[in-house]
Amino acid sequence: MVLLREQFFVPSSSPCTHKISDTTRNPATFRNSLMTVGCIQGGNTSEYQTAVDNFVTWCELNHLQLSVGKTKELVVDFRKSRTPVSPLSVHGEKVEIVEDYKYLGVHIDNKLDWTLNSTALYKKVTCPTMGERTLDHCYTTIKDGYKAQSCPPFGKSDHAAIFLMQKYKQRLKQEVPAQREVARWTDQLGTALQDTLQDALNDAEWDMFWHSSEDINVFTEAVVGFIGKLADDTVQKTIIRTFPNQKPWVDKTIRDALRSCTAAYNTGLASGDMDSYKAASNVWKVVKEAKQRYGRKLESQLQQSDSRSLWQGLRTITDYKAPTSGMSNAYACLADELNIFYARFEAAAIDVNAKANTNAIANAKANASGYRQEENANTENAFIISKHDVKSSVNTRIAAGLDRISGLVLRACADQLALVFTEIFNLSLIQ
């Protein structure tokens, strides 16, 4: 048996039909592909080659272009002593002989083995269907999609009815709720926290950190550690649980309504009076109002002139999630290691200029009374920035980095931190 598949381009939308007069071949209707089946007896392939040549001629007369490069030939030989079969020739090109091929979703090989197709199916009926025997079967392409349950037979049937139930776990049960610690910056509490942080930073003696530090690295670590410790002690933290199936429109009003409904139900069971439970069972109204509020929020984001709000609304509507970063175990000294690695060829130049940089920092430290201002800078190549430049370049929306200083702290205490950060940046340019 020889299987031949040919692909070609059809200029019209109507299907074409080609009939082979030989009784050993069946009519084939095709649009983009054709499979021709022929039987070769006695090793004589001339009849099959003639049928293929006639088909090629018919395609040329009907303006159909064959794709010989995509044509494959599959030979199934049932003889005990097998001899190689000469490849088929179309337009002088030899057709490739393959051992297996996939046609219309079915894998066919030269041994007619059905294993590759049967392994993609999974048996679902495992319970007895007639007495103690399992005579009825059902197969699906999903491995853990269903489970079978035996039910009473219909009417006078001797076979039990089989009910296939979906076998899956709810998303709430598949994953553990995620817990994260966030700072509480509410409207009522945020003002008091900002005032407390600002007063503490105004009273901080930054000169003490500068004069007690050996170099700029120690000075920076001391300042950043002090700000982070002060923010951790001042800002209150709360733990938020996020469930896997939690919808974005679920807010505090829905949770409060569920708690009140549950409390009223338990009270009604204990007292026997369910009137309070009926009065509290208005959760669906609260859910409807929460959905409407969330919808208005998304509409306002799309109607605003702010491009950031516009893209945020589109990401929420389309449920787009940005790919996560691969740096999950970043540590504080990672930046120093990267700098050393990429600057390894400049080690000689760094050693030559080390003495000059040390003298420049010592002179700046000796001449400084508090902070070194812009007018005291006498280095020709030093680039000095102002307090306004530091404040304008701070992005308050990014998450806290390795310094553990969040954008909320930078936004609330920008005036208090601008001077010390400007000083650190200016000193770093001298090195």
N, C-alpha and C positions, 0 to 999 in steps of 0.2 A: 504494500500500500504506500502510495506517495501522496503527501499533503503539500500543496503549493499555495502560498499566500502572495498576492500581488497587490500593490498599492498604486494608485494613479490619481490624476486630477480629472474631475468631471466638470465640464464647462457649463452644464445645465443643472437645474435643481431637481429634475425628475430622475428617478432611478432607471438604470439600464438593465436589460435582461438579456442574457446570453445563453443559448441552448446548444448543447452538444448532442449530436444525433446518436452517438453510441449508447447502447443500453446500459453500459457499465457506469455511466456518468449521469448525475442528476442536474436539472436546471438550477442555475444560481442567480439570484437577484442581488445586485451590489450597488453601492454608491461610492464608497471610498476604498473598499478592500474586497478581495475575492479569495475564497479557498476552493481549490480544485482537487478532487479526490479521484485517483485512478488506481487500477489494479494491474500489476505487471506479472505476467506468467511466463515461465520459461526463460527469463532473463531478457526478453525482447522489449526494449523501451522505445522502439520506433513509433508504435501507435500512440503512445503517450506524448512523445515529442511532436508528432504531427498535430495532435489536438491542441497542444500549446501554441504551435506555430499558427494554426488557424485562428486561435483566439487573439494572438498578437496582430494578425492581419485585420481582424474585425475591429480591434481597438483603433488601429490607424485609420480605417475607413470612417469610424464614428468620432474621430478627433479626440481620442482618449490617449493620454500619455502615460505609459507604464513607468513605474519607478523600480528598475531592476536592482538597484542597490539595496532597497528595503525588502526585496523578495527573498523569502527563505524556503528551503526545501527540507522536509522531514520524512525520512525513510524508515518504515517499520518492516522489518524482515523476520518472518516466522520460520524460516528454514533452519535446519540444524547446522548445515555447512553454509555459512554466510560469506558472500563475496562482495567486495566493494562495488558500489553502484556509481556509474559515471555521472557527474553532475549535469544538471539541466542547463541548456544554453538558450538565452533570449537575446536577440540582437547581437550575437557574437560574444556576449558576456556570460560568464558562468555564474549560476545561482549558488549561493552559499548553502551548504548542507549543515544543519544544526541537529543537536541531540534532543533538545527540548525547546518548546515555544509556548508562549501565552497568547491564546486567541479567545477573545470575548470573555476575559476573566478566568479562563480555565487553562491550567497548565497541562500540556500534552508533551510526552516524551516518546522516544523511539522504542520503549519497552512497555508502553501503555500502562504505566504504574500510576495508580490513583492516590498514592500516599500523600503527595504534596498538596492535593486538594482536600483530602480528608482531615489532615492535621489542622487545617484552618477552621474546622467546625468542632464544636464542643457539645457533648451529650448532656442533656438536661434532665431527662426522666430517669431517675434512679430508684424510685419506689415501685412496688409491685402494681401491675395494672390489671392482672387477671389471676386471682388466687394468690399464689406465691411467686408467680413468674412475671417478668417484665417483658411484655410483648409489644408495647407501644413505645415509640421513640420520638424524640424531638431534638433537633440540632440547631444551634445558633452560632453566629460568628463572634459573639461576645463571651468571654471566658466566665466572668463572674456577674453576668447580667441577670440571671433568673435562677430560681430554685423551684422545684416541683413539689406540689402538695396533692396527696390523693384525696379525692372527693367521692361521694356516693354516685353510682352510675345513673345515667338518665333512663328513665322508664324501665324496660325489661332487658336492657343491655347487660351482657356478661363482662364488659370491660369497665373498669373504674374511670371516672372522669378525672382528668389531670388539670390542676390549676397552676399556671406558671406565675409566680409572684416575683416582682422586681427585687433583686438581691443587692442592696446597697445600704450604706449608712448615711445618715444625715450629716451635712457638713459640720453641724454643731458638735457631733460626736466624733468626727474624724480628727479634728484638730483641737488642741488645748487653747483656751483663751489666752491671748497675748497680754502681758502686763508691762506697763511702762510708767516711769516716774516723770511727772511734768511739774513745772512751777505754776503756782496759782497767781496769775496776774489779772484778777477781776477788777471791775471798775471801782468798787468800794475799797478793796484791799490794795489795789495797785498804787493808789496815790500815797498811802501811808508807807508802803515799802519803798517807793521812789524817794520820798523825803528822808527815810532812815538811811538808805544807801548814799544819797547825796551828802547828808551831814557827816557820815562816817568817812567818806572819801575827801571831803573838805578838810577834815581834821587830821588826815593822814600826813605824816612827816616823810615825804618822798626823799628829802635830803639824807635821811638816815640810811635808806636802802642804797643810795648812790655812794656815800662815803664809806660804807662798810663792804662794798663789793670790790672784788679784785679786777674784774673786766666786765664788758657789756653783757656777756652771757649770764653771769651770776646776777647782775642787776636786773636783767629781763625776767629771769626765773623767779626772783624774789618779788618783783612787782606783780607778775601774773599770778603767782601763788597767793599773794595777799588779796588780790581782787577776787579770785575764785573762792577763797575761804570766806571772805566777807559776804559774797553773794549767797553761798550755800547756807551760812548761818542766818541770813536775814530773810531770804525768800522762802516761803513755805512750800513744801513739796507734797504732792498727793499722787496716789497710785491709781491709774485708770486701767480697767480691764476692757479689752476689745474682743468681742466674740467673732468667730469665723464667719457667721452668717449675718452679722450686724449690718443693717442698711444705713446709708448716709443720712436719712431723714429721721432716724431714731435719736431723740434728744431727752433732756431731763423730764419734760412734761409727760412723755409716754411712760418712762420708768416710774414716775410718781403715781400715775394713774394705775399702773399694774400693781404697785405695792398697796395702794388703797383698796383696790378691788380684791386682792388676796386677803388683806386683813378683814374686810367686811364679810367675805365668804367664811373665813374661819370663825369669826364672831357669830355669824348666823347659824353655823352648824352647832356651836356650843349652846346658844340660847334658844334655838328653834325659830327665831324670827329672821326671815330672809328679806324683809323689806329694805333694810340698809344695803344688802348686797345688790338688790335690783336697782337701787338708787345710784350705787357706785359702778354699775356695769355699763359705763359709757366710754369704754376704752376705744371703741371704733371711731367715736367722734374726735377723740384726742389724736388718733392716728391720722384721720382725714385732715385735721387742721395742721398737723406737723408736715404732712406731704405738701399741702398748699404753701406753707411757709418756705419749705425747701425749694419748691418750684419757682416761687417768686424770687428767691435768692439767686437761682441759676439764671433767670431772665434778666435780673438786674446786672449780673456779670456780663451778659452778652450785650446789653444796651449801653454799658459804660464806655467811655472813650479810652479807658486804660487798657492797653494791650495785654498786660499781665493778667488782669481779671478776665479778659476775653478768652485767652488761651486756657486759663484755669477752668473756666466754665465748659469749654470744649472737651478738655481732658476728663472732666467729671461726667459729662453726658456720654462720651464714648468709652468710658471706663479704661482709659489708657494708663498704663503703669510703666514708668521709665525703668530701664534695666538697672539692676542693683550693681553697685561697684564690687569688684573682686577683692578690694583691700578691707577685709573684715577684721584683721588683727593688727591694725596700725598702732604703733607705740610712739612715745615722745621722741626718741632718738632716731627715728626713721629718716627725718629730714637731714640730720647731720650725717648719717651714713650715705645718703644719696649725694650730698654735697662733696663728701670726701671721695666717693667713687668717680664722679664726673669731673672732679678737679684734680685727679691724680697726676695728670701730665703737667699741671701748673705748680707742682710742689716746690720746684726749685725757685720759681719766682716768688712764691709765698715766703720761703725762708729768707730771701734777700731783703724783702720789704717788711719782715716781721719786726726788726729793730726800729725802723722808722715809724711803723704804726704804733708800737708801744710808747714811743716818745710823744707822739701826737696825742694819744689818749691821756697820758700822764699830764701833759700841758693843759689839755682841756679840763681835766679833773682838778688841777691846781688853781686854774683861773675861774672855775665855776663857783658861783655863790648861789646855791639853789639850782636853777636850771640854766643851761647855756642858751641864750637868746640868739636870734638871727644876726644881730649886729655884732656879736662877739666872734663870729666865725671868720677865721683868717686863712682857711685852707683854700687854695686856688681851685682844686678839682672837686670840692665838696658841694653837693647839691642839697640845699636847705629848703624845706617846705614849711608852710605856716600852719597854724592851728585850724584855719578854715579848710585847708586842703585835706587834713586828716579827718575832719568831721564829714566832709562831703564824700569821701571815698569809702566810708564804712557802710557795709551792706548789713542792715539790721534783720534781714529775712533769712539769712543762712543759719544753719545749725551750728552749735558750739563745736569748735575744733579741738585740737590737742591742748589748747590753753584753757579749756573748760569755761570760757567766758561766752555767754549766750548773746545773741543779738539784742534781746530785750534789755540786758544790763547796759550794753553799749548805747542803746537809744535813750535809756532813762538817765544815764550819767555821762553823756557825751561831753558836757562842759567840764566836768571834773577829771575826765581821763584824757582829754585832748592834749594837755600840756606834757604829761609824762610819756604818752605814746609818741608825741613829736620829738621829745628828747631822745628816746630810744632809737627812733629811726634816723635822726641826724647823727647820732654817735655811730650807728652801723655803717654810715657812708664813709666815715674816716678810715675804717680798717681796709 
